[in-house]
Amino acid sequence: MSVAAREFTSAAEMLSHAAVVHARLLKPLTGPVAKVEAAPVPTVQPIRRFFAKQLPAWESGLLTFDAHVVAYRVALSISSFSISGVVRSPNWELPKIRRSIRDIVLEVLENFPGITIDNVQSHRRTRDVIDPRQEAMFEVYMQRPDLSLPMIGRWFRRDHTTVLHAVGKIKAKRGIA
């Protein structure tokens, strides 16, 4: 079988040819076949626009050049506020001071002598470390409602489901609904 290559002079001619081939191959003949007329040839500008390289948003002028700096600073403040305890209000005026995760964990660890923050953040799963870790996760969850479970889990070097389990377990232990 021999197939001859066909050259097209425009995109419209190529699309009309593709429509004819599609109709011929994929649709059964049930009656007379209507002749497909070629679409009008578009001007050079739409073709140039169709094949033009897509520019990134910062090059196309939709964003200001400094927008990425503002976005970076917002992301940095979101990632660091869980450690510092400073939470900005939605209108970005006065920061509201909340206790840091470290302070909350240190307060919980006063009830567990011999356990340090390094122990709580370690990957050890012994009973003497698990209970203080779960208590600390619960207290952070209750005292810092602005933090998500993944953010709390990152501080403890755990998954968010571990934090969810710890919160559920301590709630059941204390009888909190």
C-alpha positions in Angstrom: 0.0 0.0 0.0 1.4 3.4 -1.0 0.4 6.6 0.8 1.2 9.9 -0.8 2.1 12.8 1.3 -0.1 15.9 0.8 0.9 19.4 1.4 -1.5 22.0 2.7 -1.4 25.7 2.1 -3.3 26.7 5.2 -4.6 25.4 8.5 -8.2 25.7 7.3 -7.5 23.4 4.3 -5.9 20.9 6.6 -8.9 20.9 9.0 -11.4 20.5 6.1 -9.4 17.6 4.7 -9.3 16.0 8.2 -13.1 16.4 8.5 -13.6 14.7 5.1 -11.3 11.8 6.0 -13.0 11.4 9.4 -16.4 11.4 7.8 -15.3 8.8 5.2 -13.6 6.4 7.6 -15.7 6.6 10.7 -19.2 7.1 9.4 -20.9 4.4 7.3 -22.4 5.4 4.0 -26.2 5.4 4.2 -27.0 7.9 1.5 -25.4 10.4 -0.8 -22.3 11.9 0.6 -22.5 15.7 0.9 -19.5 17.5 -0.5 -17.6 19.4 2.1 -16.6 22.9 1.1 -13.3 24.2 2.2 -13.5 26.8 4.9 -12.4 30.3 4.0 -8.6 30.8 4.3 -7.8 32.8 7.5 -5.6 35.7 7.4 -2.0 35.5 8.5 -2.6 37.0 12.0 -4.8 34.2 13.4 -2.4 31.6 12.1 0.5 33.4 13.6 -1.4 33.6 16.9 -2.3 29.9 16.8 1.3 28.8 16.4 2.9 31.5 18.5 4.9 30.5 21.6 3.0 30.7 24.8 4.7 33.1 27.2 4.7 32.7 31.0 2.3 34.9 32.9 5.1 37.1 34.2 6.4 37.8 30.7 3.0 38.5 29.2 2.4 41.4 31.4 -0.6 40.0 33.3 1.4 40.1 36.6 3.7 42.7 37.9 7.3 41.7 38.2 7.2 42.0 42.0 4.2 39.7 42.3 6.4 36.7 42.8 8.2 38.4 45.6 5.0 39.1 47.4 3.8 35.5 46.9 7.1 34.3 48.3 6.9 36.4 51.4 3.3 35.3 52.0 4.4 31.6 51.7 7.3 32.2 53.9 5.2 33.8 56.6 2.7 31.0 56.4 5.4 28.3 56.8 7.2 30.1 59.6 4.4 31.3 61.8 3.8 27.9 63.3 7.2 28.1 64.9 7.2 31.7 65.9 3.6 31.9 67.1 3.0 35.2 65.3 -0.2 35.0 63.4 -1.3 37.9 61.2 -4.9 39.0 60.9 -6.6 38.8 57.5 -6.1 42.5 56.9 -2.3 42.2 57.6 -2.3 45.0 60.2 -1.6 43.9 63.7 -0.1 40.5 64.4 -1.9 38.4 67.0 0.6 36.6 69.3 -0.1 33.0 70.1 2.0 30.5 72.0 4.5 28.7 69.8 4.3 24.9 69.4 7.6 24.6 71.3 6.2 26.4 74.4 3.0 24.3 74.4 5.1 21.1 74.1 7.5 22.2 76.9 4.5 22.8 79.1 3.1 19.3 78.4 6.6 17.7 79.0 6.7 19.1 82.5 4.3 16.2 83.4 6.7 13.6 81.9 10.1 13.8 83.6 13.0 12.6 81.5 11.3 13.2 78.1 12.7 16.0 75.9 11.6 17.7 72.7 14.1 15.7 70.8 12.5 12.5 72.2 9.0 13.7 71.1 10.3 14.6 67.6 12.3 11.4 67.2 11.1 8.3 65.4 11.1 6.1 68.5 7.8 4.3 69.2 8.3 3.1 72.8 5.5 3.6 75.3 7.5 6.1 77.4 7.7 8.4 74.3 4.3 7.7 72.6 2.1 9.0 75.5 3.9 12.3 75.9 4.0 12.8 72.1 0.2 12.2 71.9 -0.5 14.5 74.8 1.6 17.2 73.2 -0.1 16.7 69.8 -3.5 17.0 71.5 -2.6 20.2 73.4 -1.1 21.8 70.2 -4.3 20.9 68.3 -6.5 22.4 71.0 -4.5 25.6 71.7 -3.6 26.4 68.1 -6.8 26.0 66.0 -5.0 28.1 63.3 -2.7 25.2 62.5 -3.7 22.3 60.2 -3.1 18.7 61.0 -0.3 18.5 58.4 1.4 21.5 59.9 1.3 20.0 63.4 2.5 16.7 62.0 5.5 18.3 60.3 6.6 19.8 63.5 6.5 16.4 65.2 8.0 14.8 62.1 4.8 12.7 61.7 2.0 12.3 59.2 -1.3 14.2 59.7 -3.1 10.9 60.3 -0.9 10.3 63.3 -1.9 13.7 64.7 -5.6 12.8 64.1 -5.2 9.5 65.9 -3.5 11.1 68.8 -6.2 13.8 69.1 -9.0 11.1 69.0 -7.2 8.9 71.5 -6.7 11.7 74.0 -10.3 12.9 73.5 -11.6 9.4 74.2 -9.3 9.1 77.3 -10.5 12.4 78.7 -14.1 11.8 77.8 -14.4 14.8 75.4 -17.0 14.4 72.7 
